[in-house]
Amino acid sequence: MLVNATEMLKKAKAEGYAVAQININNLEWTKAVLLTAEELKSPVILGVSEGAGKYMCGYKTVAAMVKAMIEELGITVPVALHLDHGSYEGAKKCIEAGFSSVMFDGSHYPIDENVQKTTEIVELAHSLGISVEAEVGSIGGEEDGVVGRGEVADANECKMIADLGIDFLAAGIGNIHGKYPANWQGLDFEALEAIKNATEGMPLVLHGGTGIPADMIKKAISLGVAKINVNTECQLSFAAATREYVEAGKDLQGKGYDPRKLLAPGFEAIKGTVKEKLELFGSVGKA
């Protein structure tokens, strides 16, 4: 069932686990995530970047696909459809399109402008029962042309944004999008604890979940992280499985070129990756 993310994240924080946001890129991605979440009786958040939304023919197309797929597959676990790193205009379009949750990423604006724009998005989204994520600091790396240097968020600024009535907060603590380099210094848990204290128990979000060691994931959850985003890892597992299929020549055997067969190994690989993340984050059986 399609819901906003507020209650699922409050429950996760109270019970000491995190809900996975798995970014989707097409029908196969979406189906793989939904079926795995249902199998493991786990709540899940489907993340859609602005680039992925455009690739999938727009937010209305994505919302219609997700709603229909939930119905056709008989999905009973809580599912949120969430805009990831949304611009001001992108967030408004997703609200209109029928998303159940949006992120407005104003982290690249001066704090006063971030406050102003976040306030407007919160008012609009909440009037329709849609949850809102905001961001302070920045997530390192690049996603859909948005480049972050990985600044650690200021706890006082986090409090300013949290006090606007948002539902959950992404705060940079040294995490990055994409693969983590060999010289990565790890998550800044001192900063995370300061942010947790400043925001008085608000569910926190950890972007860049691909490649963070399990012990760091578990410690972050213990310090208030209730949502962890995963994208690159699914892309890598999909690519590896598809490459293996093609390099083995299976696409040339019989009707192996049929896209339903060609994409099947990658589909199963995504399911495997999602299963690993739901188990690591502790959300299995929490639906």
N, C-alpha and C positions, 0 to 999 in steps of 0.2 A: 504494500500500500504506500502511496506517495504522501509524505508528510514533510513538514519543515524540520530542521535539524535541532531545534531548541531542546525539546524534551529528551531526545536520544543522547545529546551531549551532557545535559544535566545528570542524567542517569549514569552515564559512563564515568563522569567525574566523581560522583558520589560512591560508586562501586569499584573504582580503581582500575578501569580499563580505558581503552581508546577506540573510537569508531574510525574505520578506515574510509578515507576519501580516495576512491580509485577513479582516475581520470579516464573518460571514454573518448574514443576517436571514430567509431563506426558501429554498425549493428553487431558485429562479432564481439567487440569489446563489451558492449552493453549487455548482451545476452550472457556472456561468460561471467561477468560480475554478478548479475542478478541470480543466475542459477547457483553459483557458489555460495552466495549469501543465504539463499533459501535452503540449500543443502545443510549448511552449518548453523542455521537459525541465528544469523547475525544481522544486526542493523548495518546499513551501508549507505554511503553518500556517493552519488555519481557526480564527479567533477567535470565541468566543461569549460575549457579555456575559450577565449574569444576566437582564437585561430581555429580551434576544433569546431566551434559552433558555425563558423563561416564555411568550413570544409564540409560539414554535414547539412548544408543548404539552409542555415539559419536557425535561430533559437526556437521558432515555432515548430519547425520540422523535428528538432531534437525533443522538445517537450511532448509532441504528439507521439513520436516513436516510443519514448520511455513509458508514457501512460498506457499505450496500447500493449506494449510488451509485458508490463506488470500484469495486465489483465489476462492476456493470452497464455502467459506462462504460469499463471496462478500463484504469483509471488505474494506471500503473506507477511514477510518481515518488513519492518519500517525501512523505507527508501526515501532519501532526499535527493532532489535534482538541484545541483548547486553550481552557480557561476564561479569560476576560479579566476582570481586576479582580475576582476572586472574593472573597467573604466566607469566613470560616472554615467555616460550614455549607455554603455553596455549593460550596466546593472538595471537601468530603467527599462531597456528593451527586454531583458529576461523577466522582469517583473510582469510586463505586459504579455509576454509569451506563455506564461504559466509555470515558470520555474517555482519550486517551493522554497528555495533558499538562494541568496546571492552574496557574493563577496564584492565589496567596493574597496579597491586597493588605492588608498590615497597616500601611501607611504612616501611617494616621490614628491609630494607637495609640501610646502611649509606647514607646520603643525596647525596654524590657524585655518588654512584652507582645507586641510584634511578634516578638521573638526566641522567646518561649515558644510562641506559636501557630504560627509558621513551623516550628519544630522538630517539632511534632506532625504537621503536614501532610507534611513531608519524610519522616518515618518511615513514615507510612501509605502515601503515594504510591510511595515507592521499594520498598516491600515487594511492590508489584504492577507494578514496571517503568514507572512513570509519572513523567514529568519535572515539575519544579517551578520556577516563576518567583516571585520575591518582589519587594517594592518598598521603597525608602527615599526619603525626600523626598516630593514629590507632583507629579502631573501637573496643570497648570493647566486650568481649564475644568470642564465638567460632563459626566458620562456616566452614564446610568441613575441619576440622583439623587445620585451621588457627586461632590462638588464639591471640587476641589483649587485651592489658591492659587498653585501653581507654585513651591513652595519648592525651592531647590537642595539636593540631598542632601549630607549630611556624609560625607566619605570614610571616617572612622573607623567610623561606623554602617554604612556599606556593607560594610566588612570584617567587622563583627560578624555581619551577615546572611549574607554569602557563606561564612563559615566554618562555617555550619550544615549545609553539604552540599547547598545548592540547586544547580540546574543553570544558571540564568541569572538576571540581576538587572536590574530596571528601576530607574533612578535619575533623579530629577528634575534636569534641567539647563536649566530655562527653557522646556521644551516644554509645549504645551497641547493639549487635545482640541478638536476643532471647527476653525472658521476662525481663522486668525491675524489679530489686529488690525493696523491700519496702524502703530501705535506699538510693535509687538513688538520687543524688544531683541535677539532672536536667541539661539542656543544658547550656553551658557557652556562653551566648550571647555577653559578652564583647570580648571573643576570636573570635566569629563569625564576629563581626563588624570589628575587626582588620584585619581579613583575607579578608573580603569584600573590605576594603580600600586598602590593599596591592595588591590584584589581579585585581584591577581596573575594577570591573564590570563583571568579568568572572562568568558564571552560576556555582553555588555551589551545592553540592550533600549532602543530609542527609541520611546516612545509618541507619539501625535500626529503621525504622519508626513505628514498632509495639509497641503500648503502650505509645507513647509520647502524652501527653495531647494536646487537640485541640488548646488551647491558645498558647502553645509553638510552635506547628506546624505553626500557622499563623504568629507568631512573626519571626520565622526562615525564612519564605517566604518573609516577609517584609525586611529582611536583606540579601537577595540575593540567598536564596536557591531556585533552580528551578527544582530539581529532588529529589524525596523522595522514598526510597526503602522499600518495604513491602514483607515479606516472611512468618515469623512465624505466623502472624495473620491468613493468609489463611490456613496454616497447622492446626492451632488450630480449626478453624471453620469447616474445612473438617473432622477432626477427631471427633469432637463433633457430627456432623450430622450423620456420619457413625456409631458411637457408638449407638446413639439413635435408628437408624434403626435396628441394629443387636439386641440390648437389648430388643427391642419390639417384636422380633421374626419375623419380616417381611421378613427376608431372608429365612425363612422356610415356608412361605405362598405362595402357587402357585409356580411360578417360580421366587420368590424373590431373589433367589441365582444367577440369571443371572447377570453378572457383569454390564450390562447396567442399571439394576435396582438397584443393590447394591451400585453402585457409584453415582447414580443420586442425592441423598440427599446432598452428599458432594459437588458435582458439583454446585448445586443451592446455597449452603452455600458460596462457593467461589465467585460466582457472587454477592451475597449480600455484602460480605466483600469488594470486589473491588468497587462496587457502592458507599459504604460509603466513601472509600478513595478518589475516584475521586471527589465526592462532597466536601469533606473536603479540598482537595488540590486546589479546584477552577478550575479544568480543563474541567468541563462539558460544552459542546457547543463550545469548543475552537479549534476543529479540522478544 
